[in-house]
Amino acid sequence: MWPRRRPEAGPPLRGADVTAGANAETRALAATHAQEVRAAAVVCGAGYVLDNAQRLPTNEQRLATLFTYRIPTDGDLNDEPTCAILDNNTGTRMWMKLKVCSNWIADGCAEGSGYFTQYAGPVYRARGGCGKVYAIMKNSASSTVAIVDAIRASTICD
């Protein structure tokens, strides 16, 4: 939980705000899916900016998209409010679970699950930067096979 250096500002994007530290994959997804990125930011609330976006289960097979937003501050990335949304890209009702864990062990995790046609979440952590996000999508809650089962970093913290 050491302080993370803030990256220099990246080039501006048309239509969708991303953090300065967003990686190339996130920037590309935000540029090509600006409407989805803006809609998810509205769900998270005022001040949230896209930090991380990942196609799931793979870049080649996009059944869901994991969006992680944070409210940029002048402090440590670990301390920043974080919001995650799991976008359902299948076009059908799926059972989904989204769990966000803070990098601060004492803060623990928050989660939400249920049947969704559009998205699961938002799930928030007050200090969620550099934590973990767990995303699961299945045909039903009782199904033993997940079409998405991923653990990812909540924000870009390498």
N, C-alpha and C positions, 0 to 999 in steps of 0.2 A: 504494500500500500504506500509506495513512495510517490512523491509528486510527479506527475506526468508533464512533460514540456508540451506547450501548445504549438502545433504546426503553423507554418506561415499560411496566409490566406490563399486558397486555391482560386482558379479562374471562375468567374460567375457563370451560372447556368441559366438558360432560358426557362422561366416558368416554375422551377422548383428549387427551394432553398436547401442547401446541404451545408454541413459544417466544413470548416477549413480542412479538417483532418480526414474527410471522407476519401475512401480509396477509389481507384479507377472503376471498379465494378459498380460501386454505389453511384458514382457520377454518371456512368453510362445508363444505368437503369433509370435514374432520375431524369435524365435527358429524354429518354424514349418513352417513359411512362409518367410524365410530369403530372397528369391529372390524378393518377392513383397516389402519387407521393403527396400532393397537396391535400387530397381527401383524407389520407391517414393522419397527416399533421393536424388537420382540423379536429379529428376524433381525439387526438392526444390533448389538444388545447393550446391556448395562447403561449407563444414563446418557444414551442418545440420545433427543432430543426433536424432534418434527417442526418443521421451519422453513419448508418450502416443498413444496407439493403442486400438481401441474398435470395437468389432463386433456390427453391427446394423441390425435390430432393437433390437435383443437380442443375448446373447451368443449362444443360441440354434438355432436361425434362422439368419444366416449370409447372408444378402442380400447386405450389404455394409460394408466396414471397414473404420473407420475414423482414419487417421494417422496424428499425430501432431509432428512436428520436431522443434528443436530449435538449435541455435548456442550457446553452453555453453560458458560462460565467467566467470571471477572471481568476477563479480558484483552481483547485485540483480537479482533474477529470473524474476522479473517484467519487467526489462529493456532488456531482451534478445530477439533478433530477432526470430520470430516464423513463421512457414509455416505449412499450413494444406492442406491435400489432402483427398478427399472422393472417395475411390475405389469402383467401381461398380462390385459387385460379381454376378450379375444376368446373365451375358452373353448376355444381350440384351440392346438395346438403351433405355436410360431412361432420363427423365428431372431431373436435379439435381441442387441444390443450396447449396453453401457453403459460410458461413459468419463467419469471425473471428473478434472479438472485443477485443481491448486492455483493460487491467486492468486500464490503464490511461484514464480516461473519455475524456480528451482533444484530445487524439489520435483517438478516434472513432473506426469505423469498416471498413472493406474492404470485398467485396463479389464478387462472380462470379456465373453465372448460365447459363444453356443451356442444350442441348441434348448431352449425352456422352455415349459411349459404354465401355470405360475403366475407366476414373476417371474425377472428377471435381477438378479444382484447377490447379496449386497451388495458394493459397491465403496467402498473407503475412501481417504481422504487424511488424513494426520496434521494438516495445516494446510490444510484445504479450503475454509474460509469465503471467500466472495466470489469463488470460482473459477467454472469452467464445467462443465456436464454435457452430454454428447452422448448422445442416445438414438436408437437405430435399431431398427425392427421390420420384418421382411419375412417372406414366406411360406417362403422358403428362403435359405440362405447365398448361393446362386448367382443369386438373383433380382436383376434390375436395377432393380426398382421397390420402393420402401419405402412401407409404409403409415403408418409413423411415422419421421420424420427431423427431429429437433429439437435445437437448441442452446439451453440455458437457463442462467441463473445458478444456482450451487449453493445459495446461501442468499440471503435477502433483504438486500441491501446498498445499495440505491439511494444 
